[in-house]
Amino acid sequence: MEIPRQRHLRRIRLLLREFPVVALVGARQVGKTTLARQLAASRKGPTVWFDLENPADLARLADPGLELRPLKGLVVLDEIHRLPEVFPLLRTLADRPRTPARFLVLGSASPNLLRQTSETLAGRVAFHELDGFDQTEVGDLERLWLRGGFPRSYLAASEPASRRWRNSFVDTFLSRDVADLGGTTPPATLRRFWTMLAHWHGQTWNGAEFGRAFGVSHTTVRRYLDLLTSLFAVRQLSPWFENINKRQVRSPKVYVADSGLLHALLGLSSREDLLSHPKVGASWEGFIISEIMHVLAARPDQCFHWSTHSGAALDLLIADGNRRYGFEVKRSEAPRLTPSMRSALETLNLDRLDLVHAGTERYQLESRIRALPASQLPAQLPRLRG
């Protein structure tokens, strides 16, 4: 079963009209190849596909210029990190008059991929990040929360099958994919770190505490964090701070990027296990923050958390030009307004603050503050202007 991902298809079509090279990046197994095939099937004109994990396709590109230069239409290069030497050639091909071919390159966002494209193809490449399913694409919010957005996990025939897939993904990601994508940290060390991070999910990063737990420096554990972030396994939510008369937290909050992988790392086998676990609130918070970002089509550089050392805090602040939108997330059916929310509204001069909850009723709490059911996010949140 395939679920058409129309928002992503529309975005990629737009970028291919405007840029000679489009990089579709995202975690392994998140559906990049499937999306590219849906795009190719919907287009008129020729499409040539190179799967660089296929030895035959890799052999065809032994001399990339000889193979790629005559092509017209759409050229797809899947698993592009396996052939980094092709980037200088893509620059030459992108600069040809009337650009007879457009290139769609797929990759799991290794640091080498991002560095090569940004340096070699500056001004010629556009990036589009593909996440897992969100509730605009699938209707079952509770299932999406429990299983996460990876297509094979969400669409699995049963909960045990979904759990087995996620456990296998974690094993394969750590033992093979990280090394393939440029990481050098031993898999056992990275598994321990990722598991510890799952128990830290939704909290402010504390490099000194992680460093003590691993017996290494805070800079070393920060490298672990940045590696998993660059491979879309972890999300860092940057702090928002400005010149106000309050001491503000200046460290990111950290989340396991996919709720299903979070639950696998925590050893949770069922919905009942999740609902009785101490991290249930943090899991819900990270999941809903991700959903808000998807629904609004917000870029990572527009999204922040905010907190002060005196206790005022905001789970998510989204900056869209001169407008600021605040979000608090609560795993309850009828949450109430708190002094912290009022402080965030006034201190940050928010245009609106939404209290996103697990119930079914939408209601006004105060001027510019409303309680909003998580299930109504797609209907109640317009996409950002940017």
C-alpha positions as CSV (number, residue, x, y, z in Angstrom):
1,M,0.0,0.0,0.0
2,E,1.3,3.4,-1.0
3,I,0.0,6.7,0.4
4,P,0.4,9.6,-2.0
5,R,2.2,12.5,-0.4
6,Q,0.8,15.3,-2.4
7,R,2.2,18.2,-0.4
8,H,5.7,16.9,-0.9
9,L,5.1,16.1,-4.6
10,R,3.9,19.7,-5.2
11,R,6.9,21.2,-3.5
12,I,9.4,19.1,-5.4
13,R,7.7,19.9,-8.7
14,L,8.0,23.6,-7.9
15,L,11.6,23.3,-7.0
16,L,12.5,21.4,-10.1
17,R,11.0,24.2,-12.2
18,E,13.2,26.7,-10.4
19,F,16.4,24.8,-9.8
20,P,18.5,22.5,-12.0
21,V,19.3,20.3,-9.0
22,V,17.0,19.3,-6.2
23,A,18.2,17.3,-3.2
24,L,15.5,15.2,-1.5
25,V,17.0,14.4,1.9
26,G,15.7,12.5,5.0
27,A,16.2,9.5,7.2
28,R,16.8,6.1,5.8
29,Q,13.5,4.2,5.0
30,V,11.4,7.4,5.3
31,G,10.1,7.0,1.7
32,K,12.4,9.1,-0.5
33,T,12.6,6.5,-3.2
34,T,8.9,5.9,-3.2
35,L,8.2,9.6,-3.4
36,A,10.6,10.0,-6.3
37,R,8.9,7.1,-8.1
38,Q,5.5,8.8,-7.6
39,L,7.0,12.0,-9.0
40,A,8.5,10.2,-12.0
41,A,5.2,8.4,-12.8
42,S,3.3,11.7,-12.8
43,R,5.6,13.5,-15.2
44,K,5.7,13.7,-18.9
45,G,8.9,13.1,-20.7
46,P,11.8,10.8,-20.1
47,T,13.1,9.8,-16.6
48,V,16.4,8.0,-16.1
49,W,17.1,6.4,-12.7
50,F,20.4,5.4,-11.1
51,D,20.3,3.4,-7.9
52,L,23.8,3.8,-6.5
53,E,23.4,0.9,-4.2
54,N,23.0,-1.3,-7.3
55,P,26.4,-2.4,-8.5
56,A,25.2,-2.3,-12.1
57,D,24.1,1.3,-11.9
58,L,27.3,2.3,-10.1
59,A,29.3,0.7,-12.9
60,R,27.3,2.6,-15.5
61,L,28.6,5.8,-13.8
62,A,32.3,4.8,-13.8
63,D,32.7,7.8,-16.2
64,P,29.8,10.0,-14.9
65,G,30.3,12.7,-17.6
66,L,30.0,10.1,-20.4
67,E,26.8,8.7,-19.0
68,L,25.0,11.9,-17.7
69,R,25.9,14.5,-20.2
70,P,23.6,13.3,-23.1
71,L,20.5,12.7,-20.8
72,K,17.4,14.8,-21.0
73,G,14.3,15.1,-18.8
74,L,14.5,14.0,-15.2
75,V,17.6,12.2,-13.9
76,V,17.3,10.6,-10.5
77,L,20.4,9.7,-8.5
78,D,19.4,7.6,-5.5
79,E,21.8,7.2,-2.5
80,I,24.0,10.0,-3.9
81,H,26.4,9.8,-1.0
82,R,27.9,6.8,-2.6
83,L,29.2,8.9,-5.5
84,P,30.4,12.2,-4.1
85,E,32.7,12.9,-7.0
86,V,29.6,13.5,-9.2
87,F,28.9,16.9,-7.6
88,P,31.4,19.0,-9.6
89,L,30.0,17.4,-12.8
90,L,26.5,18.3,-11.7
91,R,27.6,21.9,-11.4
92,T,28.8,21.9,-15.0
93,L,25.6,20.2,-16.2
94,A,23.4,22.6,-14.3
95,D,25.1,25.6,-16.0
96,R,24.3,24.5,-19.5
97,P,22.1,26.8,-21.6
98,R,18.4,25.9,-21.3
99,T,19.3,23.0,-18.9
100,P,18.1,20.0,-20.9
101,A,18.0,17.8,-17.8
102,R,16.9,18.3,-14.2
103,F,18.6,16.3,-11.5
104,L,16.8,14.9,-8.4
105,V,19.4,13.5,-6.0
106,L,18.3,11.4,-3.0
107,G,20.3,11.1,0.2
108,S,20.1,10.4,3.9
109,A,21.8,13.7,4.7
110,S,25.3,12.6,5.6
111,P,27.5,15.5,6.5
112,N,29.6,14.8,3.4
113,L,26.5,15.1,1.2
114,L,25.4,18.4,2.7
115,R,29.0,19.9,2.6
116,Q,29.5,18.8,-1.1
117,T,26.2,20.2,-2.3
118,S,26.5,23.5,-0.5
119,E,30.0,24.1,-1.7
120,T,29.9,22.8,-5.2
121,L,26.3,23.6,-6.2
122,A,25.7,26.9,-4.3
123,G,22.9,28.7,-6.1
124,R,22.0,25.7,-8.2
125,V,20.5,23.3,-5.7
126,A,17.4,23.4,-3.5
127,F,16.8,21.1,-0.6
128,H,13.6,19.4,0.4
129,E,13.5,17.4,3.7
130,L,11.1,14.4,3.8
131,D,9.9,13.4,7.2
132,G,7.7,10.4,8.0
133,F,3.9,10.4,7.7
134,D,1.9,13.2,9.4
135,Q,-1.7,13.5,10.2
136,T,-2.4,15.4,7.0
137,E,-1.5,12.2,5.2
138,V,-2.9,9.5,7.5
139,G,-6.0,9.8,9.7
140,D,-5.2,7.7,12.9
141,L,-3.4,10.1,15.3
142,E,-3.0,7.6,18.1
143,R,-1.6,5.0,15.8
144,L,0.8,7.6,14.3
145,W,2.0,8.5,17.8
146,L,2.5,4.9,18.9
147,R,4.1,3.6,15.7
148,G,5.8,6.8,14.4
149,G,5.8,8.1,10.8
150,F,8.1,5.6,9.0
151,P,5.9,4.1,6.3
152,R,6.8,0.5,7.0
153,S,6.2,0.9,10.7
154,Y,2.9,2.8,10.4
155,L,1.5,0.5,7.7
156,A,2.6,-2.8,9.3
157,A,-0.1,-5.4,9.6
158,S,0.0,-5.5,13.4
159,E,1.5,-3.9,16.4
160,P,4.1,-6.7,16.9
161,A,5.1,-6.4,13.2
162,S,5.5,-2.7,13.6
163,R,7.6,-3.1,16.7
164,R,9.8,-5.7,15.0
165,W,10.4,-3.4,12.1
166,R,11.4,-0.5,14.4
167,N,13.8,-2.7,16.4
168,S,15.4,-4.0,13.2
169,F,15.7,-0.4,11.9
170,V,17.5,0.7,15.1
171,D,19.9,-2.3,14.8
172,T,20.6,-1.7,11.1
173,F,20.9,2.0,11.4
174,L,23.6,1.7,14.1
175,S,25.5,-1.2,12.7
176,R,25.6,-0.2,9.0
177,D,23.9,3.0,8.0
178,V,25.8,5.4,10.3
179,A,29.2,4.1,9.0
180,D,27.9,4.3,5.4
181,L,26.8,7.9,6.0
182,G,30.1,9.1,7.4
183,G,29.9,8.3,11.1
184,T,32.9,6.8,12.9
185,T,31.5,6.3,16.4
186,P,31.3,2.6,17.5
187,P,27.7,1.2,17.2
188,A,27.6,0.1,20.8
189,T,28.6,3.6,22.0
190,L,26.0,5.2,19.8
191,R,23.3,2.8,20.9
192,R,24.0,3.6,24.5
193,F,23.9,7.3,23.8
194,W,20.7,7.1,21.7
195,T,19.0,5.1,24.4
196,M,20.1,7.6,27.1
197,L,18.8,10.4,24.9
198,A,15.5,8.6,24.7
199,H,15.2,8.8,28.5
200,W,16.2,12.5,28.2
201,H,13.6,13.2,25.5
202,G,12.0,16.6,25.8
203,Q,14.6,18.1,28.2
204,T,17.2,20.7,27.8
205,W,20.6,19.4,26.6
206,N,23.2,19.0,29.4
207,G,26.5,18.1,27.8
208,A,28.3,17.9,31.1
209,E,25.9,15.3,32.5
210,F,26.1,13.2,29.4
211,G,29.9,13.5,29.3
212,R,30.1,12.2,32.9
213,A,27.9,9.3,32.1
214,F,30.1,8.3,29.2
215,G,33.4,9.2,30.8
216,V,34.3,11.6,28.0
217,S,34.3,15.4,27.4
218,H,31.2,17.4,26.8
219,T,32.5,18.2,23.3
220,T,32.7,14.4,22.5
221,V,29.1,13.8,23.5
222,R,28.0,16.9,21.6
223,R,29.6,15.3,18.5
224,Y,27.4,12.2,19.1
225,L,24.4,14.5,19.3
226,D,25.2,16.4,16.2
227,L,25.9,13.2,14.3
228,L,22.4,11.7,15.1
229,T,20.9,15.1,14.3
230,S,22.5,15.3,10.9
231,L,21.1,11.8,10.1
232,F,17.6,12.8,11.2
233,A,17.5,10.5,14.2
234,V,17.4,13.3,16.7
235,R,15.8,16.8,16.6
236,Q,17.4,19.7,18.4
237,L,15.0,22.6,19.1
238,S,17.1,25.7,19.4
239,P,16.5,28.2,22.2
240,W,14.9,31.6,21.6
241,F,16.5,34.4,23.5
242,E,16.4,38.2,23.3
243,N,17.2,41.2,25.3
244,I,14.6,41.0,28.1
245,N,15.0,41.5,31.9
246,K,15.1,37.7,32.5
247,R,17.8,35.0,32.6
248,Q,17.0,32.8,29.7
249,V,18.0,29.2,28.9
250,R,20.4,29.0,26.0
251,S,20.7,25.3,25.4
252,P,18.6,23.3,22.9
253,K,15.9,20.9,23.8
254,V,16.5,17.4,22.4
255,Y,14.0,14.9,21.1
256,V,14.2,11.5,19.4
257,A,12.9,12.6,16.0
258,D,10.4,9.8,15.4
259,S,8.0,8.8,18.2
260,G,7.9,5.2,17.1
261,L,11.7,4.9,17.4
262,L,11.5,6.7,20.7
263,H,9.2,4.0,22.0
264,A,11.4,1.2,20.6
265,L,14.5,2.7,22.4
266,L,12.4,2.8,25.6
267,G,11.4,-0.8,25.2
268,L,7.7,0.0,25.0
269,S,5.7,-2.8,23.3
270,S,2.1,-1.5,23.4
271,R,-0.1,1.5,23.9
272,E,-0.7,0.3,27.5
273,D,3.1,0.3,28.1
274,L,3.3,3.8,26.7
275,L,0.5,5.3,28.7
276,S,1.9,3.9,32.0
277,H,5.5,5.1,31.2
278,P,7.0,8.2,32.9
279,K,8.0,9.6,29.5
280,V,4.4,9.5,28.1
281,G,4.0,13.3,28.5
282,A,7.4,14.0,26.9
283,S,6.6,11.6,24.1
284,W,3.3,13.3,23.3
285,E,5.0,16.7,23.5
286,G,7.7,15.8,20.9
287,F,5.2,14.1,18.7
288,I,2.8,17.1,18.7
289,I,5.6,19.6,18.1
290,S,6.6,17.6,15.1
291,E,3.0,17.6,13.8
292,I,2.7,21.3,14.3
293,M,5.8,21.8,12.3
294,H,4.5,19.6,9.5
295,V,1.1,21.2,9.3
296,L,2.5,24.7,9.2
297,A,5.3,23.6,6.9
298,A,7.7,25.4,9.2
299,R,11.5,25.2,8.6
300,P,13.8,24.1,11.5
301,D,15.3,27.6,11.5
302,Q,11.8,29.1,12.3
303,C,11.2,26.8,15.3
304,F,12.4,27.4,18.9
305,H,11.7,26.7,22.5
306,W,11.9,29.4,25.2
307,S,12.4,29.2,28.9
308,T,13.8,31.3,31.8
309,H,15.6,30.3,34.9
310,S,12.7,31.5,36.9
311,G,10.4,28.9,35.4
312,A,8.5,30.6,32.6
313,A,8.6,28.4,29.5
314,L,7.1,27.8,26.0
315,D,7.2,24.4,24.3
316,L,7.4,25.8,20.8
317,L,7.8,29.3,19.3
318,I,7.5,29.7,15.6
319,A,8.7,32.9,14.0
320,D,7.2,33.8,10.6
321,G,8.6,37.1,9.5
322,N,7.3,39.7,12.0
323,R,4.7,37.3,13.4
324,R,5.3,35.0,16.4
325,Y,3.1,31.9,17.2
326,G,3.4,30.1,20.5
327,F,2.4,26.5,21.4
328,E,2.1,24.6,24.7
329,V,1.4,20.9,24.6
330,K,-0.5,19.0,27.3
331,R,-1.5,15.3,27.4
332,S,-4.9,16.0,29.0
333,E,-8.4,16.6,27.8
334,A,-9.2,20.0,29.3
335,P,-6.0,21.9,30.2
336,R,-6.1,25.2,31.8
337,L,-4.3,28.5,31.4
338,T,-1.1,28.9,33.6
339,P,0.9,31.9,34.7
340,S,3.8,30.6,32.6
341,M,1.6,30.8,29.4
342,R,0.6,34.4,30.3
343,S,4.2,35.3,30.8
344,A,5.2,33.8,27.5
345,L,2.4,35.6,25.7
346,E,3.3,39.0,27.0
347,T,7.1,38.7,27.3
348,L,7.5,37.3,23.7
349,N,4.7,39.5,22.3
350,L,3.0,36.5,20.7
351,D,0.4,37.0,18.0
352,R,-1.3,33.9,19.3
353,L,-0.8,31.1,21.8
354,D,-2.3,27.7,21.2
355,L,-2.6,25.1,24.0
356,V,-2.7,21.8,22.1
357,H,-4.3,19.0,24.0
358,A,-5.5,15.4,23.7
359,G,-9.2,16.2,24.1
360,T,-11.9,16.9,21.5
361,E,-13.1,20.4,22.4
362,R,-11.8,23.7,21.0
363,Y,-12.3,26.7,23.3
364,Q,-11.1,30.2,24.0
365,L,-9.1,30.7,27.2
366,E,-8.3,34.4,26.9
367,S,-7.7,36.9,24.2
368,R,-5.1,35.5,21.8
369,I,-5.0,32.1,23.8
370,R,-7.1,29.1,22.8
371,A,-7.2,25.4,23.6
372,L,-6.9,23.4,20.4
373,P,-7.4,19.6,20.1
374,A,-4.4,17.9,18.4
375,S,-6.8,16.2,16.0
376,Q,-7.9,19.6,14.7
377,L,-4.4,20.9,13.9
378,P,-4.7,20.5,10.1
379,A,-8.0,22.4,10.0
380,Q,-7.0,25.2,12.5
381,L,-3.4,26.0,11.6
382,P,-2.8,27.7,8.2
383,R,0.5,27.2,6.5
384,L,3.2,29.8,7.1
385,R,3.7,32.5,4.6
386,G,7.4,31.8,4.2
